[in-house]
Structures are given as structure tokens and as C-alpha cells.
Amino acid sequence: MVSKKRVNLIVQQRKTLEKLPKKILLEKVQKLKIAKEDSSSYTKQIDTATALICELLRRELGIIPYWTQILAALEMLDNNIVEMATGEGKTITAIITMFLFVINQRQVILFTQNDYLAQRDYEYSKSLFQLIGIDTAVVHPLEETANKSNYVDLVNERQNLYDAHIVYTTSSVFGFDYLQANLVSLEEERLKFKFDVALIDEVDSILLDSARTPLVISGGDKKQSNYFKIANRFVRLLAENEHYELDLMRGSVWLTYEGIKYAERFYRVKHLFTAENVAIVKHILLALRANYLFNEGEDYVLEEGEVKLLDVTSGRIMKNSILENGLHQAIEAKENVKITKENRTLASITLQNMFRKFSKITGMTGTARTSREEFISLYNLKVKTIPHYKKNIRKDLPDQVYPSLRTKYQAIENRVLELQRQGRAVLLITESITSAEIYSQLFWAKNIEHSLLTASQNAKEADIIALAGMSNNITIATIIAGRGTDIRVSEAVNRHGGLAVVATEHFETKRIDNQVRGRTARQGDPGTSEFYISLEDKIFEKYPQKRIMKLMQEDNKNLSKINQSYLKRLVRKIQKQNEDTGYRERFNALEMDETLRIQREMMYSYRIQIMQNPLQSSTKLGDQLLAIVRKIDKNGMGPTSERLVLDYLNENYQLHSTVNYQAEIEKRFRQLDTLFNHSDELLGIFTKQALLKAVDTEWAYHLERMQKLNTMVEKRVTIQKDPVKEYQALGHQLFEDYRQNIQTAFLKNFMLSRVKVNRELQITFP
């Protein structure tokens, strides 16, 4: 733990630098030579460097860092996560931290919540870092309209950005670039990453809330199924508890015995659960999940006839993201929009495993303490709570409890108008986009002026937030509000009590509740937070209880104090259950994903080896191809299966009783030699492309098998089997199959591809 005494000495040291000319100050920065962390002089040198960057911040940006910001920077340098309240100045803290890492000869990537914030923070610090000779860059998503005619030039431009001392980007941009870099066919097209220091803003959102969401690159359209619309029509006919049962707590839905019999009549099959009906069962289960587990405004939105996924913790649209294994198409069928093609997964990685590749992880957030045990167990990161620079005087008002949504709506409307009359600014935070839009419609019906902030992003979000702290303003928003973009409250509002945060219900975890409260009362400003509860809130939906059903029958405007107290305790109990469940799911997912992580690293290493290593001689290559053929035909030479020859060696093969495998392979080499005009270089390029294509195609099939395996073994916990061990054992066997499949796919690519040589080599793979 960094002591306050040490920080105070740094503050005093900065003051002594105020009299130095700028030239001398910059010379001191250039002469900084940080010793190893275990040396006796390391701390002293770090403190001097901190004082220097703080003085430069004062001169160049007009900012004198608070002692709390210095403390937070030093804690992050020591590989800790820091909890800093909203408004405590995380942007300045990040600048100090990144400077200290760079002078330690480290590269830093700052991961922000969205592209707008990455650009904003980059521009804010650019001139300062440029002054002291530190390269900075911001990396945005690669536009679909980008000129890709010369992909190598495009990669070189992007590589220059990633080679900067400090890089500003988002986890999705970095992740997709990493996956794409491992799909290229030429070494000069591959981006290279250092994976040194990751500094994550809103670290709890990325490492916990979004940890299990994989980044996926898809391609290679599957054969389009016509079952989606039929299955959707079928499940719309079903009755809950009669034909299907629903467990919202576990996120499960399944057919009952009556539902199975109904499906057999609907699809006119005798037995639903047989091999020939696998596709029917798959699409019924997808349709059940789409209709009863996924909700518009909570999990996704419809924009211009497209289903776009939402980040459930922030309310932001997840660009270029789709659900896997046909679930996205099932939701499209549910919403009666155009059903997109179902693609194969070519590459994927979870944020958990992506960030675990970095040699050092640190980050900032306003709400980490409640998850400190999880940060330790999953990432070996301690959480350090940073004191407020000024005393926090926010007032957290008691919960207001009502029997129904109707009575709660009216109470919230009255409260918002009361606060507005007081000259306050009001931030009304809802659980979902749908809920926010309902409140907005209710307010417009009463001619109550307000702003609505839901899935809007980038500069539009900043514009709405910029006005949210003005007198008499009412802003209705999801928890996106103020997450990464500070709400600045006017002096007039502070004179009347500050920004009033009114939450329309409690959220799934206490950490999210704390995020909501943290939207107000920055830097010693006044402010209030309050939550409204009704028996019909979403938090109670997953936990049907007789007591709640009984209370809902009470036709009074206010519940008794006893019942109110019971509901408040129940909220915390439910939140604790959600937190425990979320932790277990993330921990198990990490253990399960470890198998795929190792396999992915082995596959990527093999791809790089193929691209970098010189090709073996034609003789050795021919021997290798012959060995593959003989392995397929375990009987070796002799009567052959015509199918083997047609599938792997020669599509124009004429029926014979026997075939000489070696002669077929030698014939192919002669064809290629003539086509390539005796160029060993072209033969080498073709061979590498054929092998890389085999590696990638079979990897896509392998990912499908691993996804199915994951789904299958999750159910085995009910029959007293450890799903992780089952997944590891079976996953190992599937990977061995994958490695064997590469060889047969390579044989097919080498022997049956159509090749043209014009200005460049053109290959059409079978």
C-alpha cells in the first residue's frame, strides 16, 4: 500500500519544480533512468518522475493533480486495481500512470468504454506527451469502406499505431485486430502485438460484466435453414407450464412431455428425439430461447430492420456483434425481420483470455470493492480504494416501496416534478431501454420536458450528458448515463441540493446500484440518490415467491412497514445470489475456456511457423502427401475406394480396379510445375496457402464441435460429473482429431484446387 506520507513528499517536490525554466524541466524528463523495481533507488526515481509529470500537467494543461490522483497512479503502477469515485479525475490519473509505465520501458494500451472516449482522451493528452517525446496513437475500428486493395500498406499503417508508446483503443477493436491478424495468409499481412501493459477504464465492466462475451469473426456461410420461421410459429402456440417450463434464474427453457407430444403432431413426426429430427429439435430450442429469454429493449434493439445486441451492463449497442449457433437468426424470426445468413465461427476469444495475455493488467473504476475477491481469484489483482479528494456529502435516501408499477409510476412522476420545482437537475435511471421509453412516453403525455438517453453513443451521448446537470433539466437514461462521460453540475443546481439521481428500481447487483449512486455528488458537491421499488420490478421476476404474490394482491397505495422492510431485505438477498451466480459462471467459464485457449495458441503458433519457415523440398512434400493418402486408405495399395480418389486426388478420375497413388501425386506435381513455369517460389506460395486454408477451415469446424461439447457437458453436472474435467478430456480428443483433419484437408487442397497465374497467383479451393 502506497503511504500518504510518500504522496505528500511528491506533492512538495512538485512545488519545488515550479521555479525551474521549461527547458530545464524537459531535460530532467529526458534524463530519467528508472532502475529495476527491486533496486533500492527505484522508489526515489519513480517519485521524482511523478513530480515531474505533475508539474508538466500544471504548465501544459493547467491541471494540478490531486494527491488522490497521484496515490491512484502509484497503486496502478504496482499492479493494483483502483476504486475511484466518479468525478475524482481518472483521466489525469491515467496520464500519470501511463507516463510512469513508459519511463519504465513498458508499452501501455489504454482501453476505454467506446471509440469516442478513446479519441477524446488521446486528443486531451497528445500535446503533453508529444512535448516530452512519448509517441501516442488512437486505434479505431477498421472501416468497411477502407481501401483494401493494398492490404499490406493498410497493415503497416495500423502497425505503426500499435507500435506507439501509448495506445488508446477499445477492447473490441483490439480483440478483432488480434483475431484478424491470426487469419492472414502472408507474414507481411500479420499485425504484431506486444501484450505488455493493459490499463482498463471501467475495469469491472470489461473484466467482469463482459468477460464471458466472446469476440467472434465469422465467415463461410452455412447452408441456410428454413426451420427458423416454422419453429417460431410453433413456439408461439405453446402455453407456459403446459407445453414448456421456464426458469429465468438459470436462464433455461424446455419442452414438457405435453410439449414434446404437441411438437410431434405439429411437425408430423413419430418420435421427436431421434437422429433424423436433430435439426427440428435444435430450432425449437432456439425459438424457445429467443421468445422467452431474450427481450427487445433489454438484450437487443431493432434498428432499420436489424437486430442489434445491447451490452446488458451499459445499454450501449455492441457493434458488429451477433449471437452464435443460430440464436441470432431465431431472434430475427421472432421479430419478423430479414433472417441473416448463419455463418461459421472462424476465430473467437473471450475478453477474459485476451487480457490474460498481457504481462500486466491494471485499471480504474468507481465500483470494484464489492468484487474484490473475484478480481483476486480470476486475475490475481488487488483492489485499492482511493479516498475522496473532498468529503463525499451525497445523501442516499431511503428506498420508496409500492405494491404495483402503476402506483410507483405516479410516485416517481410526482417526485421528479417536486425536485424540478426545487431547481434541481434530475437523472432518472431505468433498468432497460424499454423502461426508459415508457417513462419518456408518460412524461411527454404530461408535457414534462426531458431528454432521453438510451443506446446512443459517441458524441451524441456527450452532448446529452453535458446538459444533464443544468437547472430544471430532466434526463431519462439507462445506466449508460455518466459511465465514462462525467456529468458536470451547474453552480445553480448545487445551491439547491445538487444533482438528484432517481432510480426506478434496484439492479441485479449491488455493484450496479453503486454505479448509479455514483452519478451524483462529485468532488464534494451536494447530491442525492434514491431507489423506487415495486412488487412488479424485474428483479423479482426470476424469484417467484408466494409472499410476493400475496403482497401483490393488496390493493393499497402503500405497503406496511413490515412488508417494506421484508422487500428491502429480499432485494439484497437476490442481489447477493446474482453476484454469487455470476462469479461461479465466470470462474467456470474461465476454466472451460482454458482448454480452448491452449488449443488456440498452438494453432496460431503453427500458422506463424507455416508462414515464416522455408518450404520443404518437392520430394519430401510428395512423400508427405503419399503418407496422408495411405493413412486414409488403411489397406495401402490394392483395390481402392473410388470415393477416396475422387474426393482427395483426382475429380476427373476414370473408374479402374486399382490406382497408383504415387503416380497421381507425381502427375499433380508435373501439372503445377508446368503451370508455375518451373518456379519453386510459386509452388512454395501455393503449398503454404493450401496448408493455411486447411488449418483455418478445419479450425472453424473444430470451434463448432467445441461449442456443442460445451453445451453438452454443462448438463452433466446433474449426473454427478465434473463438467470442466469432461470438457478438458473430450476437448483434447477433438483437438487430436482436428490435427489429423488438417492433413486430409491439406491433401485435398493441394490436389484438387484450381489454380491460375496471371499477374498474381489465384487459387480456388475445393
Steps between C-alpha positions, in 0.01 A plus 500: 500500500635840399517727804350848510833625640673393180235672288531822703876502439432473125257792524766709676762398245271616218471843661879538502499446123273798433795742488698301243503616137308277261822402321659371822181313589496321165869415531426335836230290336735388223767401754266276696643151528288271706687219670357151547199472730695308760777758525539729802473817288191395304242665726695826516528515121130426454409776745720748312341398170153542651581849622631592153188382312275674753683829445476455123126442536475831685696690235361342183141412591438732794431207733660447841442131582336421833690291749232234450578482128870456574416228751282320247770518229762349732261222601435413136874502432518233773256282302185579698149597401391831648148593601455873440165669536342671202646846446829428679694550177580165343620667177785681679573189706539299180743756353726479806482120504578459131796738525645296787462176305663647188808622688519146638548390136148360476238544232150588622163447335218699658167325444199735515127427494445624145671655198388852590674483837815355343517793258418752774770378738756474220443859388504630858845357579659504154681836527640421846645164398629642173687768697691239699566267206245228570318363194123461534239362261129426492371189324141501372305219333614428148233654279328269253561767235877500561709449190610137524645473151845510657446319827869505589505883504187500715663259747819710510299812585319317777822342626650847541209590725541188714875563529450832682609531865137566599199371307136604555234255380215274611503132591289408197721687250816343643341156525377493142837623372668219696267236358533634148880500530484127552291436190731656240693290251820702465746600770510860377121525551516400868467764772732444795404586857721545806241404766695699760285725724120523482350799684122454502250778566177374666693180565210324672280541193760343270661232719183391680178605326621434145751228585307205357391674181729373225634715220421306184601523134255312280502397137439209268120500487332186625218352296205722588232326702130551430408370846528836683160644401324165535643448850405855597138441392496178700626643831249787476227236535638363826367568848736544795495220759294287261725474195820657631656598831711808567773558759606865470747469788705241308415639158345170385186405308395151391210297361280298735369155412184662364715745303695215341178325397367828361822545297467147357147580381603842363802368307330168417779283638462189711789554740645850543828406666653284229804554279297599193322774698808668649448814287137530612592470869786750463275764344220446753746556786640810327150639448411435865809690616441785255137547605519448874856587609586796273311829512504801272628807683689289751712260296469654154338779300357520150663759277420532130365147491803347670543333839783674684629363830527710814766492768278402792710696749525831314208507258733572209464331163770239441619577149560212258394245762260211446390201705646167395361160401181628337365691800534835320297364207237366742457849646471644147223249429329601825511869401393424141800673342728373225684189619872543446725222383632273773878510485767273637726631773847541351668640812391595851641603836342608828605827662615297800758314296594797284600710801674208669749510210632834630801487729341765721137602554376797699198725490259747652133501588261654747370161613754223554501437874188277500676270250848506655502124571420424137777728373746314723389149404459556124771755424722514810425872531450679830248782533614821670237754601610860444364759745287789376701815441214688660260347748207327335180668619256306283179405678374150423130526579290205621340272242141576407287183472170461311274201429474549122667665202198728460534647847876522464476685166282763659728537803808542280328758281399700808850477645670611176271804470564585866876489446470709184305767688786515750737601219673160498620303198351151491656183358235227480679168449309193376583131475450471123444695179138386495446635851670830410272542198191429711593772748576734211155440349334555837687827546418628151134413563514743793702759297803449725806600297799268527788337311517128426834314496495130419722322249635821347878508481803715440459879474119490528531345844746769606265776379207367705718449807639854464150637568395245763636708788325826410217652708155345457627249243359148507695220335357150465770241436618146544813445708699617197457853642826637632688173449820637355370852432472718810186694582602857584254663739439874488556722803131591499404134535754446780353794691165320500629159606691367199422237242218266605538138387168316502523128420177341386597165654790308650737326263631144485804566718597740772796609288266635232294676768821665617580607145162671483553679832844609381351712223449784749691692771841534332794667672314607810192622309159441657266241352246233582420149385184302555350174377136415437379141536182327391392139530495480119865598450719284281727404790212297649405326172766229526405418857127425517402479866164448664558795731543738207190364324302555818631855539408579138137429583493783754309788349653777702727783387766436760616172646537456873836578658549130571448407136719788382780379725455147369531614136813703569666197659382284211659736246840464663455123528420476128795723411733283706371187324555669162854600599584147616349347187685744275830424672454123469405530133804718421733273696368186330507670160863592552589143594308363202650755264852416616490188285403697191757770585784247494371353175468847345856592592631175352305560180619862468858391564468238226364761254793733570741210456347422160531862385854553627676171429644412158317231307629143498618348172257365241621147574426527872167669428405219263590240762288685755197507267543129424514419871172689553329305221617168639377597844156566355504170314619283785536201267769683305543411131252260350129518417405857575187687588412713201360746750846560651649583162214726398492681834871552554709436189328545166147624433530378136606151598378226268378182666773236537538201726822634649683829509861600552490771768858605444439538126201728566707721731792516253255591226373792712855625560565497122180699439600762756858516378379578148241750626756680717758499220741295717490763777577349841393831656146476359478135602602603853236775516231262373597229748495739795161638393361148469626408848380824663158454341486151647599628845234774494215299349543212740536745793156641417356146514693436821351811663152376413573165661644667811191723530275195482720321753478798736121493484492124550731474802332787685203266549715222643532671837151366571629142471788558740771556239745787506421700182846659492684166507260356245555799271877479534516127428263503204642830374848345489368217283323745269825697461686184404230439239544857380873450450434187295230676298750772402704239317209363296375852424850600386514199268167598348602866460833410339359245257161646404537882514457692176797726439557793263811712455442844355661798667466314826418153619126429517379190684148358519492243778269196476 
